[in-house]
């Protein structure tokens, strides 16, 4: 007689209730608080909070940094995944470990590393000052910090996908006379496009929402080096709670849009993505 693998009804109900309670307490309730506080004084106040010059500057800077960091990590992620999945070479395991490094290093520590490298008293600080170049407390430092913390997202989505697909199709294309770029654009890229989109979505969400590393290297100069998450902190510390929650609602909306887009990708190509993510 085979043992039953079905839980008792009370256990299923208890687990379901516990899961729903956790979701409501830690996800739904905070989102409700953010939007309710943002709109507590009316839509007009909400609109004025978002149209504040410092807030608009923070939003523009966030979009600019994401527009630089995400394409960079897209190119790097595709190249790194192609190398790791399609070729064997000395140092392959080291490359994989370096790709995962931002996952294991605190964002604050990564920001501090850039200060020690490019700050006024850092390794390259005197040379940068002599050439009138500023990295720390300027946009380049914010871009560097954001690139670092978003480094693994695209590569980590593509590596298992490309390893699962193997090299048979690329080898067949080479035998038929295709060049390297033809192989990539006509064989490899069509096979990874949805995994690539998935990685880009996650990378973009993290780039726009990064706080720790950016906070260290930005200098919190209003109108110049303050991103949207930093603007939320500044407004909250000034007891301007309505404006702080209004700006925070933009980040919450970004998270919701990313979640919906992620769900659409998984639904449309769920079987392919789920199979490859298990490997």
Secondary structure, DSSP 8 states (H G I E B T S, - for coil): -----S--HHHHHHHHHHHHHHHIIIIIHHHHHHHHHHTTT-HHHHHHHHT-HHHHHHHHHHHHHHHHHHHHHHHHHHHHHHHHHH---TTHHHHHHHHHHHHHS-HHHHHHHHHHHHSTTSTTHHHHHHTT---TTSHHHHHHHHHHHTTHHHHHHHHHHHHHH-SHHHHHHHHTT--HHHHIIIIIHHHHHHHHHHHHHHHHHHHHH--HHHHHHH---TTTT--HHHHHHHHHHTT-HHHHHHHHHHHHHHHHHHHHHHHHHHHHTHHHHHHHHT-
